[in-house]
Amino acid sequence: MELSTLYLERIQDATAQGIEQGIEQGIEREAVSLVMRLLNRRLGSIAPEMEAQIRALSVDRLEDLGEALLDFQSEADLIDWLERTNG
């Protein structure tokens, strides 16, 4: 019994979409992980509510935070950055 061409195309499309979503989620997880490690090293432990805000950022915003945190001197700098970004 042969599968129709349309059915095979749908399977291929669904597989490609699943792979793409998996890659995007992996990139996002790694970006969050890296930024959190850098922030913890730079500022010490991060408050859970701030961590939740950081985890909600897009990959582009996480990259921006990764650069900005190099200039942070205290948790106040992180708070200011998050307020400017989310405001």
N, C-alpha and C positions, 0 to 999 in steps of 0.2 A: 504494500500500500504506500503510495507516494504522498508526501505532504505538499500542499499547494504552495506556490511561490509566494503568495500573499502572506500565508501563515509563517513561512520561513523568514520573510522580511520583518514581520512583527516580532518574531523571536530575536532576530539579530538587533533590531532597534531597541527592544527592551533590555537586552544584554549590554549593549553599548551604553544605554542610559544608566544602567545600574553600575557599570564600571566607572563612568564619569562621576556619578554621585559619590561613589566610594573614594575616588581620588580626591575630590573636593573636600570631603569630610576628613580625610587623612591630613590634607594640607592645613585645614583649619585647626585640627587637634594639635598638630606639631607647632603651629604658630602660637597658639595659646600656651602650650607647654613651655616653649622657649621664652616668651615674654614673661610668664609667671616666674620661671627660674631666675631670669635676669632681675626682675623687680625684687624678688626675695633676697637675692644676693646684694642688691644695691640699697634696699630700704629695710630689709628685715621682713618679718611676717606681715602679710597684707590682710586687712580686715575682710571677713567673708562677704560683706555687701559690696565692697570694691572689687573683689575677685569675681563676683557674679556679674558686675558691670563689664569687666574686662572680658570675661568669657562670652558675653553677648555681642562683642564688637565684631565687625566684618574683618576679613583677612587684610583688606587695605588699611583699615583703622589700626589693626594689630601691628602692621608694619610701621605705621606712623608712630605708634606708641613705642615700639622697639627702638626707633631712632631718638625719640624725645627723651626716653628714660635715661639716656646717656648724660643728660644735663641735669637730671633730678638730684636735689640735695636732701630732700625730705619727703615724707608722705604728703605734705601740703602741696608739693609740686605735682604729684600724681592726682590729688583731688582737683586741683585747678585744671589740669589737662583733661580729666574726665568731664568736668563741668563744661569746659569750652567745647569739647567734642560732642557731648550729648545735649548741650544747650542749644 
